[in-house]
Amino acid sequence: MAHFEKELEKTQLYQGKIFTLTAHRVQLEDGGESRRDVVNHHGGSCVAAVDDKGRILLVRQYRFAAGRELLELPAGKLEPGEDPMEAAARELTEETGCTAGYLTKLTEIIPTPAYCTEHIYVYEAHGLSASGGQHLDRDEFLDVVPVPLEEAVGMVLSGELPDAKTQVGVLLMAAKRGIFPHPEE
């Protein structure tokens, strides 16, 4: 049997720059009712770009909600109706100063399906070339950190790369290339 919940009522609680918050009254499959609070987000795209030296391009930036600097794949939010592949290409150029000859979709992830509508589209970049430097947003401060792919896999496994989209992108790139770190004994 397929599980379900039926929306009975929806109320917008908050409208922000990046997301809205809504409260939903739902009917459960057993006939009971419950409340679901949902963060509505347009989604985002990220790009796993490996250069000709076998290094994956990560960006280091301070993340206020996490309370620290993180190393992440280049990424950004989608504008309403924006094509995720175009957003990935844009973010790669803006954040790393590189362009891709072409992009291939690796996967789509739903980072927090219990309360958020965000989908993140993960792309692989092929044929990197320099595009004349970064083009960061006014409120964006980050550094490009090329990391050997095998080392990045080790960083995921050790917890040094806690960002989910980055973990997925790094591990998928490693799997595609047959790169797996040797377990410590």
N, CA, C and O of each residue as an XYZ file, in Angstrom:
740
protein
N       0.838     -1.189      0.000
C       0.000      0.000      0.000
C       0.878      1.247      0.000
O       1.870      1.320      0.725
N       0.512      2.197     -0.799
C       1.240      3.466     -0.841
C       0.787      4.351      0.319
O      -0.407      4.467      0.596
N       1.742      4.962      0.981
C       1.431      5.881      2.078
C       1.144      7.270      1.509
O       1.667      7.635      0.456
N       0.317      8.034      2.204
C      -0.049      9.352      1.697
C      -0.492     10.259      2.837
O      -0.794      9.809      3.942
N      -0.520     11.546      2.530
C      -1.142     12.566      3.373
C      -1.848     13.534      2.430
O      -1.313     13.881      1.377
N      -3.036     13.966      2.804
C      -3.822     14.871      1.975
C      -3.873     16.245      2.625
O      -4.249     16.390      3.788
N      -3.485     17.248      1.849
C      -3.534     18.619      2.361
C      -4.979     19.089      2.488
O      -5.764     18.990      1.545
N      -5.314     19.599      3.665
C      -6.647     20.136      3.919
C      -6.657     21.663      3.940
O      -7.636     22.298      3.546
N      -5.546     22.239      4.408
C      -5.479     23.694      4.546
C      -4.006     24.108      4.520
O      -3.133     23.384      4.999
N      -3.751     25.291      3.951
C      -2.379     25.807      3.855
C      -2.380     27.276      4.243
O      -3.219     28.047      3.776
N      -1.426     27.670      5.108
C      -1.301     29.052      5.550
C       0.155     29.490      5.416
O       1.056     28.812      5.910
N       0.385     30.618      4.751
C       1.745     31.146      4.658
C       2.071     31.896      5.938
O       1.342     32.802      6.339
N       3.168     31.515      6.575
C       3.587     32.129      7.831
C       4.672     33.175      7.652
O       4.775     34.116      8.440
N       5.495     33.005      6.593
C       6.645     33.890      6.415
C       7.034     33.920      4.942
O       7.010     32.890      4.268
N       7.394     35.106      4.442
C       7.912     35.279      3.084
C       9.262     35.956      3.198
O       9.346     37.111      3.612
N      10.317     35.247      2.833
C      11.663     35.798      2.903
C      12.291     35.929      1.535
O      11.647     35.686      0.514
N      13.553     36.316      1.522
C      14.293     36.502      0.273
C      14.559     35.167     -0.425
O      14.535     35.090     -1.653
N      14.813     34.116      0.360
C      15.224     32.834     -0.205
C      14.148     31.762     -0.086
O      14.107     30.844     -0.906
N      13.292     31.854      0.897
C      12.278     30.815      1.092
C      11.027     31.400      1.726
O      11.028     32.517      2.244
N       9.948     30.604      1.669
C       8.730     30.914      2.406
C       8.487     29.772      3.390
O       8.964     28.654      3.197
N       7.750     30.072      4.429
C       7.386     29.060      5.421
C       5.861     28.944      5.418
O       5.148     29.938      5.557
N       5.381     27.718      5.259
C       3.948     27.482      5.259
C       3.588     26.425      6.287
O       4.379     25.529      6.582
N       2.382     26.541      6.828
C       1.829     25.545      7.743
C       0.695     24.847      7.013
O      -0.131     25.493      6.369
N       0.662     23.535      7.116
C      -0.334     22.728      6.418
C      -1.081     21.860      7.419
O      -0.478     21.220      8.280
N      -2.391     21.849      7.295
C      -3.201     20.882      8.036
C      -3.420     19.732      7.067
O      -3.901     19.937      5.952
N      -3.066     18.523      7.489
C      -3.151     17.361      6.606
C      -3.996     16.258      7.224
O      -4.090     16.112      8.443
N      -4.601     15.496      6.338
C      -5.308     14.293      6.763
C      -4.366     13.119      6.554
O      -3.797     12.946      5.476
N      -4.211     12.318      7.593
C      -3.337     11.153      7.544
C      -4.080      9.967      6.930
O      -5.305      9.986      6.811
N      -3.344      8.961      6.551
C      -3.968      7.810      5.892
C      -4.950      7.051      6.787
O      -5.808      6.323      6.287
N      -4.827      7.217      8.112
C      -5.773      6.543      9.019
C      -6.993      7.418      9.340
O      -7.838      7.049     10.156
N      -7.070      8.599      8.676
C      -8.194      9.506      8.887
C      -7.922     10.609      9.890
O      -8.664     11.590      9.946
N      -6.866     10.466     10.686
C      -6.502     11.505     11.646
C      -5.938     12.728     10.948
O      -5.721     12.727      9.737
N      -5.705     13.773     11.731
C      -5.141     15.008     11.191
C      -3.851     15.359     11.912
O      -3.622     14.951     13.051
N      -3.004     16.133     11.215
C      -1.744     16.595     11.796
C      -1.357     17.899     11.112
O      -1.994     18.325     10.148
N      -0.301     18.526     11.628
C       0.231     19.766     11.050
C       1.610     19.489     10.475
O       2.404     18.762     11.072
N       1.892     20.068      9.316
C       3.199     19.977      8.683
C       3.679     21.391      8.381
O       3.018     22.133      7.656
N       4.821     21.761      8.933
C       5.440     23.048      8.618
C       6.460     22.789      7.517
O       7.270     21.867      7.617
N       6.417     23.615      6.457
C       7.250     23.374      5.285
C       8.017     24.640      4.898
O       7.443     25.724      4.792
N       9.319     24.477      4.692
C      10.160     25.517      4.119
C      10.112     25.311      2.606
O      10.521     24.267      2.100
N       9.612     26.309      1.898
C       9.480     26.233      0.436
C      10.659     26.964     -0.196
O      10.858     28.156      0.039
N      11.437     26.244     -0.996
C      12.679     26.758     -1.578
C      12.710     26.377     -3.055
O      12.306     25.272     -3.417
N      13.187     27.282     -3.913
C      13.211     27.022     -5.360
C      14.231     25.966     -5.772
O      14.201     25.488     -6.906
N      15.125     25.600     -4.874
C      16.130     24.593     -5.195
C      17.446     25.218     -5.609
O      17.605     26.439     -5.615
N      18.382     24.353     -5.952
C      19.693     24.831     -6.322
C      20.400     23.841     -7.223
O      19.931     22.727     -7.455
N      21.534     24.278     -7.721
C      22.391     23.442     -8.548
C      23.810     23.539     -8.025
O      24.234     24.572     -7.507
N      24.534     22.440     -8.172
C      25.955     22.457     -7.841
C      26.704     21.695     -8.915
O      26.121     20.949     -9.701
N      28.015     21.902     -8.927
C      28.804     21.298     -9.994
C      30.093     20.699     -9.443
O      30.854     21.348     -8.725
N      30.307     19.445     -9.803
C      31.536     18.734     -9.461
C      32.465     18.865    -10.664
O      32.263     18.220    -11.693
N      33.475     19.700    -10.521
C      34.405     19.989    -11.612
C      35.789     19.470    -11.242
O      36.381     19.914    -10.258
N      36.300     18.537    -12.024
C      37.633     17.996    -11.805
C      38.537     18.534    -12.908
O      38.242     18.384    -14.093
N      39.646     19.164    -12.504
C      40.549     19.762    -13.489
C      41.451     18.692    -14.124
O      41.361     17.509    -13.796
N      42.316     19.137    -15.035
C      43.184     18.191    -15.762
C      44.275     17.579    -14.884
O      45.009     16.700    -15.335
N      44.389     18.035    -13.633
C      45.339     17.450    -12.680
C      44.641     16.493    -11.717
O      45.261     16.014    -10.767
N      43.353     16.208    -11.952
C      42.616     15.287    -11.093
C      42.142     15.890     -9.780
O      41.844     15.166     -8.831
N      42.070     17.226     -9.726
C      41.628     17.911     -8.510
C      40.188     18.386     -8.676
O      39.819     18.941     -9.710
N      39.391     18.161     -7.652
C      38.014     18.662     -7.673
C      38.024     20.086     -7.114
O      38.668     20.357     -6.100
N      37.312     20.983     -7.776
C      37.296     22.386     -7.361
C      36.249     22.585     -6.277
O      35.050     22.438     -6.516
N      36.715     22.916     -5.096
C      35.848     23.241     -3.967
C      35.980     24.727     -3.679
O      36.952     25.366     -4.081
N      34.998     25.263     -2.984
C      35.072     26.661     -2.562
C      34.934     26.714     -1.050
O      34.118     26.011     -0.453
N      35.759     27.573     -0.446
C      35.720     27.768      1.009
C      34.983     29.072      1.272
O      35.358     30.130      0.766
N      33.912     28.975      2.084
C      33.170     30.175      2.435
C      32.557     30.009      3.818
O      32.323     28.893      4.282
N      32.303     31.130      4.460
C      31.666     31.118      5.768
C      30.184     30.910      5.572
O      29.556     31.592      4.761
N      29.616     29.962      6.317
C      28.178     29.693      6.279
C      27.587     30.073      7.625
O      27.834     29.411      8.632
N      26.805     31.146      7.634
C      26.272     31.698      8.870
C      25.466     30.663      9.654
O      25.663     30.507     10.859
N      24.561     29.957      8.976
C      23.704     28.997      9.681
C      24.515     27.862     10.301
O      24.149     27.349     11.359
N      25.608     27.467      9.658
C      26.480     26.411     10.201
C      27.436     26.968     11.251
O      27.977     26.218     12.064
N      27.644     28.284     11.231
C      28.516     28.922     12.208
C      29.996     28.697     11.963
O      30.801     28.781     12.891
N      30.366     28.408     10.705
C      31.785     28.164     10.395
C      32.018     28.164      8.892
O      31.087     28.167      8.087
N      33.294     28.161      8.553
C      33.678     28.006      7.158
C      33.477     26.553      6.736
O      33.711     25.626      7.511
N      33.043     26.377      5.497
C      32.892     25.042      4.931
C      33.558     24.999      3.564
O      33.631     26.008      2.863
N      34.037     23.830      3.198
C      34.460     23.560      1.826
C      33.289     22.884      1.140
O      32.738     21.907      1.648
N      32.911     23.410     -0.022
C      31.738     22.911     -0.736
C      31.989     22.912     -2.233
O      32.908     23.567     -2.724
N      31.156     22.167     -2.953
C      31.130     22.294     -4.401
C      30.574     23.671     -4.751
O      29.748     24.201     -4.007
N      31.001     24.258     -5.856
C      30.384     25.508     -6.307
C      28.881     25.272     -6.506
O      28.472     24.285     -7.117
N      28.080     26.182     -5.988
C      26.632     25.969     -6.024
C      25.899     27.287     -5.861
O      26.471     28.298     -5.454
N      24.612     27.246     -6.191
C      23.784     28.417     -5.991
C      22.322     28.079     -6.131
O      21.952     27.012     -6.618
N      21.493     29.015     -5.691
C      20.049     28.781     -5.733
C      19.518     29.036     -7.140
O      20.077     29.813     -7.913
N      18.429     28.359     -7.436
C      17.738     28.551     -8.708
C      16.789     29.734     -8.599
O      16.140     29.936     -7.573
N      16.719     30.498     -9.654
C      15.676     31.512     -9.755
C      14.405     30.787    -10.195
O      14.496     29.742    -10.838
N      13.221     31.315     -9.865
C      11.988     30.626    -10.283
C      11.987     30.349    -11.789
O      12.162     31.262    -12.596
N      11.789     29.079    -12.157
C      11.741     28.683    -13.557
C      13.086     28.506    -14.237
O      13.131     28.150    -15.415
N      14.178     28.744    -13.532
C      15.502     28.641    -14.147
C      15.885     27.187    -14.403
O      15.579     26.308    -13.597
N      16.547     26.940    -15.516
C      17.040     25.614    -15.852
C      18.207     25.264    -14.922
O      19.168     26.028    -14.834
N      18.139     24.124    -14.227
C      19.197     23.760    -13.277
C      20.584     23.647    -13.907
O      21.576     23.993    -13.266
N      20.673     23.164    -15.160
C      21.978     23.045    -15.815
C      22.583     24.420    -16.090
O      23.788     24.614    -15.931
N      21.749     25.367    -16.500
C      22.240     26.727    -16.728
C      22.715     27.348    -15.424
O      23.712     28.069    -15.406
N      22.009     27.074    -14.335
C      22.423     27.593    -13.030
C      23.760     26.988    -12.613
O      24.613     27.691    -12.071
N      23.952     25.702    -12.858
C      25.226     25.053    -12.522
C      26.375     25.676    -13.307
O      27.436     25.948    -12.746
N      26.169     25.901    -14.597
C      27.199     26.524    -15.434
C      27.516     27.931    -14.937
O      28.680     28.321    -14.855
N      26.474     28.686    -14.608
C      26.657     30.059    -14.103
C      27.462     30.063    -12.807
O      28.403     30.842    -12.656
N      27.086     29.180    -11.866
C      27.768     29.143    -10.574
C      29.228     28.711    -10.714
O      30.097     29.247    -10.026
N      29.506     27.757    -11.589
C      30.892     27.345    -11.814
C      31.726     28.538    -12.266
O      32.819     28.766    -11.748
N      31.216     29.292    -13.220
C      31.953     30.451    -13.736
C      32.082     31.539    -12.679
O      33.174     32.063    -12.460
N      30.981     31.883    -12.024
C      31.012     32.956    -11.028
C      31.948     32.636     -9.872
O      32.727     33.490     -9.450
N      31.875     31.403     -9.354
C      32.601     31.072     -8.129
C      34.033     30.602     -8.354
O      34.879     30.792     -7.480
N      34.327     29.994     -9.501
C      35.679     29.452     -9.709
C      36.450     30.150    -10.811
O      37.669     30.000    -10.890
N      35.781     30.906    -11.659
C      36.460     31.517    -12.797
C      36.732     30.523    -13.912
O      37.560     30.788    -14.783
N      36.056     29.390    -13.903
C      36.210     28.368    -14.949
C      34.884     28.166    -15.671
O      33.811     28.363    -15.100
N      34.979     27.773    -16.923
C      33.799     27.363    -17.666
C      33.967     25.895    -18.038
O      35.080     25.374    -18.100
N      32.847     25.251    -18.281
C      32.849     23.846    -18.683
C      32.522     23.758    -20.165
O      31.690     24.507    -20.678
N      33.196     22.824    -20.850
C      32.839     22.555    -22.240
C      31.407     22.043    -22.314
O      30.641     22.414    -23.204
N      31.064     21.181    -21.357
C      29.693     20.717    -21.218
C      29.486     20.139    -19.832
O      30.443     19.808    -19.131
N      28.233     20.024    -19.450
C      27.849     19.488    -18.146
C      27.007     18.232    -18.338
O      26.267     18.107    -19.314
N      27.133     17.311    -17.395
C      26.321     16.099    -17.369
C      25.669     16.016    -16.000
O      26.329     16.206    -14.979
N      24.369     15.730    -15.980
C      23.682     15.592    -14.700
C      24.113     14.287    -14.034
O      24.042     13.214    -14.632
N      24.561     14.402    -12.777
C      24.924     13.226    -11.994
C      23.718     12.691    -11.232
O      23.444     11.491    -11.254
N      23.000     13.585    -10.561
C      21.847     13.160     -9.766
C      21.069     14.371     -9.297
O      21.446     15.513     -9.557
N      19.997     14.107     -8.613
C      19.188     15.125     -7.946
C      19.001     14.638     -6.518
O      18.684     13.470     -6.292
N      19.196     15.532     -5.555
C      19.019     15.146     -4.155
C      17.970     16.032     -3.498
O      17.753     17.175     -3.898
N      17.331     15.476     -2.486
C      16.387     16.218     -1.644
C      17.006     16.195     -0.256
O      16.835     15.222      0.478
N      17.726     17.255      0.117
C      18.521     17.217      1.346
C      17.731     17.038      2.642
O      18.187     16.344      3.551
N      16.564     17.649      2.736
C      15.792     17.566      3.983
C      14.310     17.374      3.653
O      13.525     18.312      3.799
N      13.914     16.175      3.212
C      12.547     15.967      2.738
C      11.477     16.023      3.822
O      10.292     16.110      3.498
N      11.850     15.977      5.078
C      10.848     16.012      6.143
C      10.180     17.379      6.268
O       9.032     17.462      6.704
N      10.885     18.459      5.890
C      10.299     19.786      6.087
C      10.677     20.821      5.042
O      10.321     21.989      5.191
N      11.388     20.431      3.984
C      11.822     21.417      2.994
C      11.595     20.890      1.584
O      11.822     19.710      1.316
N      11.145     21.765      0.678
C      10.879     21.378     -0.710
C      12.120     21.462     -1.602
O      12.039     21.142     -2.788
N      13.249     21.878     -1.066
C      14.450     22.072     -1.878
C      14.912     20.789     -2.552
O      14.998     19.731     -1.928
N      15.209     20.909     -3.849
C      15.879     19.869     -4.624
C      17.198     20.474     -5.085
O      17.239     21.634     -5.494
N      18.266     19.706     -5.021
C      19.561     20.174     -5.513
C      19.968     19.267     -6.662
O      19.986     18.043     -6.529
N      20.294     19.879     -7.787
C      20.707     19.169     -8.989
C      22.238     19.175     -9.020
O      22.866     20.232     -8.951
N      22.820     17.994     -9.123
C      24.277     17.839     -9.072
C      24.777     17.509    -10.472
O      24.345     16.530    -11.080
N      25.691     18.332    -10.979
C      26.241     18.166    -12.323
C      27.736     17.887    -12.267
O      28.426     18.256    -11.317
N      28.212     17.228    -13.308
C      29.640     16.989    -13.516
C      30.077     17.900    -14.658
O      29.411     17.971    -15.691
N      31.194     18.594    -14.471
C      31.720     19.486    -15.506
C      32.799     18.767    -16.304
O      33.646     18.075    -15.740
N      32.760     18.935    -17.601
C      33.750     18.355    -18.509
C      34.432     19.481    -19.283
O      33.797     20.491    -19.584
N      35.704     19.324    -19.607
C      36.410     20.289    -20.445
C      36.538     21.656    -19.824
O      36.099     22.646    -20.410
N      37.137     21.731    -18.638
C      37.285     23.015    -17.944
C      38.268     23.931    -18.654
O      39.278     23.482    -19.196
N      37.959     25.214    -18.643
C      38.900     26.227    -19.123
C      38.716     27.482    -18.281
O      37.635     27.736    -17.749
N      39.790     28.264    -18.168
C      39.741     29.504    -17.397
C      38.865     30.513    -18.141
O      38.895     30.592    -19.369
N      38.078     31.288    -17.368
C      37.161     32.248    -18.000
C      37.430     33.686    -17.593
O      36.592     34.558    -17.822
N      38.575     33.948    -17.000
C      38.883     35.331    -16.663
C      38.593     35.736    -15.238
O      38.401     36.922    -14.969
N      38.554     34.805    -14.327
C      38.392     35.132    -12.918
C      36.967     34.997    -12.417
O      36.015     34.836    -13.181
N      36.865     35.069    -11.099
C      35.573     34.939    -10.428
C      34.697     36.163    -10.678
O      35.193     37.252    -10.967
N      33.406     35.966    -10.563
C      32.412     37.047    -10.676
C      31.437     36.869     -9.521
O      30.298     36.444     -9.716
N      31.894     37.197     -8.320
C      31.120     36.928     -7.110
C      30.023     37.962     -6.900
O      30.143     39.113     -7.320
N      28.947     37.529     -6.238
C      27.893     38.451     -5.841
C      28.459     39.432     -4.812
O      29.486     39.160     -4.191
N      27.791     40.567     -4.634
C      28.252     41.607     -3.720
C      28.470     41.095     -2.303
O      29.392     41.536     -1.617
N      27.631     40.173     -1.866
C      27.712     39.670     -0.487
C      28.343     38.282     -0.401
O      28.099     37.542      0.552
N      29.151     37.934     -1.393
C      29.742     36.594     -1.465
C      31.266     36.709     -1.369
O      31.893     37.463     -2.113
N      31.843     35.951     -0.445
C      33.286     35.953     -0.237
C      33.738     34.505     -0.152
O      33.368     33.794      0.782
N      34.529     34.066     -1.110
C      34.966     32.678     -1.093
C      36.290     32.518     -1.818
O      36.688     33.358     -2.625
N      36.963     31.412     -1.506
C      38.221     31.059     -2.141
C      38.060     29.719     -2.839
O      37.358     28.837     -2.344
N      38.706     29.565     -3.984
C      38.711     28.293     -4.698
C      39.815     27.428     -4.111
O      40.951     27.874     -3.952
N      39.467     26.176     -3.788
C      40.424     25.240     -3.193
C      40.397     23.953     -4.014
O      39.508     23.123     -3.829
N      41.368     23.778     -4.926
C      41.440     22.523     -5.677
C      41.998     21.421     -4.770
O      43.047     21.598     -4.150
N      41.299     20.293     -4.692
C      41.697     19.186     -3.828
C      41.765     17.918     -4.674
O      40.820     17.620     -5.404
N      42.877     17.156     -4.590
C      42.916     15.891     -5.324
C      41.670     15.060     -4.986
O      41.286     14.955     -3.821
N      41.047     14.478     -6.008
C      39.779     13.787     -5.810
C      39.874     12.702     -4.747
O      38.977     12.584     -3.912
N      40.937     11.910     -4.758
C      41.073     10.850     -3.752
C      41.150     11.439     -2.342
O      40.591     10.878     -1.399
N      41.838     12.564     -2.202
C      41.911     13.244     -0.900
C      40.533     13.760     -0.482
O      40.171     13.689      0.693
N      39.764     14.282     -1.447
C      38.417     14.771     -1.138
C      37.519     13.636     -0.655
O      36.693     13.839      0.236
N      37.671     12.441     -1.234
C      36.899     11.284     -0.762
C      37.253     10.995      0.694
O      36.366     10.759      1.515
N      38.543     11.012      1.013
C      38.973     10.812      2.398
C      38.404     11.861      3.327
O      38.070     11.561      4.473
N      38.287     13.105      2.839
C      37.719     14.189      3.642
C      36.230     13.959      3.899
O      35.731     14.271      4.980
N      35.518     13.410      2.904
C      34.109     13.068      3.120
C      34.007     11.997      4.189
O      33.212     12.118      5.122
N      34.812     10.942      4.058
C      34.729      9.808      4.979
C      35.158     10.167      6.401
O      34.695      9.554      7.362
N      36.043     11.160      6.537
C      36.504     11.563      7.867
C      35.610     12.626      8.509
O      35.798     12.968      9.677
N      34.646     13.147      7.759
C      33.769     14.187      8.296
C      34.257     15.599      8.052
O      33.636     16.549      8.527
N      35.354     15.766      7.325
C      35.879     17.110      7.043
C      35.028     17.870      6.030
O      35.096     19.097      5.965
N      34.234     17.160      5.243
C      33.329     17.790      4.281
C      31.893     17.418      4.668
O      31.331     16.474      4.113
N      31.293     18.155      5.621
C      29.975     17.767      6.123
C      28.802     18.174      5.234
O      27.679     17.727      5.467
N      29.031     19.006      4.228
C      27.950     19.470      3.366
C      27.441     18.321      2.496
O      28.227     17.681      1.797
N      26.134     18.056      2.534
C      25.547     16.894      1.864
C      25.735     16.914      0.346
O      26.101     15.895     -0.240
N      25.490     18.056     -0.298
C      25.615     18.094     -1.755
C      27.055     17.843     -2.179
O      27.309     17.226     -3.214
N      27.991     18.323     -1.377
C      29.408     18.111     -1.670
C      29.768     16.646     -1.484
O      30.489     16.079     -2.304
N      29.281     16.032     -0.427
C      29.545     14.613     -0.205
C      29.038     13.786     -1.383
O      29.749     12.922     -1.895
N      27.811     14.056     -1.806
C      27.234     13.302     -2.923
C      28.058     13.501     -4.193
O      28.402     12.532     -4.869
N      28.373     14.745     -4.517
C      29.137     15.034     -5.733
C      30.511     14.404     -5.724
O      30.929     13.814     -6.720
N      31.223     14.520     -4.610
C      32.566     13.939     -4.506
C      32.503     12.415     -4.642
O      33.281     11.827     -5.393
N      31.589     11.782     -3.923
C      31.524     10.317     -3.963
C      31.066      9.802     -5.321
O      31.551      8.763     -5.768
N      30.153     10.490     -5.989
C      29.749     10.065     -7.324
C      30.890     10.219     -8.327
O      31.092      9.352     -9.177
N      31.627     11.309     -8.230
C      32.777     11.491     -9.137
C      33.815     10.406     -8.899
O      34.373      9.854     -9.847
N      34.073     10.103     -7.638
C      35.047      9.059     -7.316
C      34.578      7.704     -7.828
O      35.375      6.937     -8.370
N      33.296      7.402     -7.662
C      32.763      6.122     -8.139
C      32.883      6.017     -9.654
O      33.245      4.964    -10.180
N      32.578      7.110    -10.359
C      32.670      7.099    -11.821
C      34.106      6.880    -12.291
O      34.331      6.296    -13.350
N      35.068      7.343    -11.514
C      36.469      7.249    -11.899
C      37.185      6.070    -11.241
O      38.385      5.880    -11.439
N      36.443      5.274    -10.453
C      37.050      4.107     -9.806
C      38.038      4.469     -8.714
O      38.967      3.712     -8.433
N      37.838      5.630     -8.097
C      38.744      6.093     -7.038
C      38.130      5.807     -5.682
O      37.062      6.324     -5.353
N      38.796      4.994     -4.908
C      38.344      4.696     -3.554
C      39.559      4.704     -2.646
O      40.573      4.089     -2.978
N      39.485      5.382     -1.511
C      40.645      5.415     -0.607
C      40.854      4.050      0.036
O      39.925      3.253      0.169
N      42.083      3.806      0.425
C      42.396      2.565      1.114
C      42.036      2.715      2.588
O      42.479      3.662      3.237
N      41.240      1.796      3.124
C      40.871      1.918      4.543
C      42.094      1.772      5.428
O      42.993      0.973      5.165
N      42.099      2.566      6.480
C      43.201      2.463      7.441
C      43.008      1.199      8.273
O      41.885      0.819      8.605
N      44.113      0.567      8.595
C      44.036     -0.682      9.367
C      44.211     -0.424     10.827
O      44.175     -1.359     11.627
